[in-house]
Amino acid sequence: MVTVGIPRALLYYQYYPMWKVFLEKLGAEVVVSPPTNKSILNSGVTRGVQDTCLPVKVFFGHIIALVGKCDLMFVPAVTSLGKKSYNCSKLIGLPNMARALIPESPPLLAPEINCEKGRYNLYRNIYAVGRYFTSNPFKLKKAVEEGWASNLDYWNKMSDEKITPLQAIDGKLSTDVNASSFTVALIGHPYIIYDEYVSHRLISRLQKMEVKVVTPEMVSQEELDAATRRLVGVPHWLFEPEIIGAGGYYLETGVDGIIIVAAFGCGPDSMMLSIVEHRARESEIPLLPLSLDEHSSEGGLVTRLEAFLDMVKRRKRVCV
Ligand code: SF4
């Protein structure tokens, strides 16, 4: 049986259930890299060029962690999912970067997902992946349909049950927020906020501080898209709904505070952050921007978090 490695980084948090079902239905065995740790981060950092953002360096570390454990590495280039909105250039160029910087990697399975090029191109690229495993078109069609169905289930489950990708994939993290005294929206790319090593266990840390944490995936895609349109009109970036849309939605529906976590040096993040920051100031809702890179210290993050939560608590006491 052919073994396919999926790095536990970047788009893993959005599409892993779909990719897993698709590949397994084709007859592949899927192996996922372990959760990020110091050695994965360090090995990725040694391969990234200077202006590579932290999440991409982490991704390289996960590819290295899978070397020797799989026959093929799944690294799709998700360029556009339609409506003229595009992914960041680093995500689009991921297969090329991976081939150049990690030559010891097994061959990449790297379909381009670009809805802007039309359905025919999309189907052709997906079917090219399928042909690695089967020449039976019916098996391939079924794998595509079941993969897509599991993707819809995954996103509906998160927004209906108000859970995070980690809970939906692994059943991880406590949802017991009965003791919470206030609600904070944690906003950022899934590959930052749900990677516990990169985010310094931000979600569980906040929950231990008796904060109810709400995240972008707990809102339906329709509501995120509508909130994005109200704030900026038609989005240019594929991920605007998860940052700008979620920020706008939670500011409109009312939370006690917002924490936005961005990758240091990320151009799209800095623009999206300033839009949400501006709206938060108008709404008089406290916002804490956090910028992470491989040098970010846990101590510094905790100090800022505590100061922010003190302010949120004081404000809440004054307002009630
Ligand atoms: S959007 Fe920002 S954080 Fe994400 S891959 Fe691109 S540069 Fe990195």
Residues whose N, C-alpha, C, O or C-beta is under 5 A from the ligand:
A	BS01	SF4	C53 P55 C88 K90 L91 A263 C266 P268
